[in-house]
Structure formats: C-alpha cells, structure tokens
Amino acid sequence: MAAMGVLLVVFLVLACETEVSLAVTCTPTELSPCVTAITSGKPPSKLCCTKIKQQKPCLCQYIKNPNLRKFVTSPNAKKVSTACGVPIPKC
C-alpha cells in the first residue's frame, strides 16, 4: 500500500513538472524588459527578473541561436541573470 502512495506522489510530481515545462513558450521578445539592463549595465527591474525566470527553460535554445547568443552570454547579460538569481546555463 505504501508503494502505491509513493508511485502516486512520483506521478503527480512528474505531471506537475510536465505541465510547467509545457506552459513556457520560448519567445525571445519576452526578455525585452531586460534590454536596458543588458545594454547599459544598470540593475535589472523586477519585471526583467520575472521574465528571465519564466524564460529560464529557453536559455539554452537562445544560446544555441547565433543571432541571440551574444545577447544572452554578454558580460552584462550575465550580471543581469546573476542579479535575478538565474545563472546562465552551460549548454
């Protein structure tokens, strides 16, 4: 009986994780609130940090895109991501 409970918990956790990952739409323009911080080196806004956290599952996709890589991996972008508590992933 305990094994059934453990399996149910594992199933629910996996189902929730799947739902969360499906809810993210990788759209680079969602990071537009971060443009000022990335281009100027100013601290990021709360909205910027919220957007980076939402787009975290997409960062590797952006890094692999030659047109976006320089914006995601620039020194200022790394400062912004660190300030927001979202480290740049190693992809």
Sequence and secondary structure as in RCSB ss.txt:
>XXXX:A:sequence
MAAMGVLLVVFLVLACETEVSLAVTCTPTELSPCVTAITSGKPPSKLCCTKIKQQKPCLCQYIKNPNLRKFVTSP
NAKKVSTACGVPIPKC
>XXXX:A:secstr
 HHHHHHHHHHHHHHHHHHHHHH    GGGGGGGHHHHHH     HHHHHHHHHHGGGHHHHHHSTTTHHHHSSH
HHHHHHHHTT      
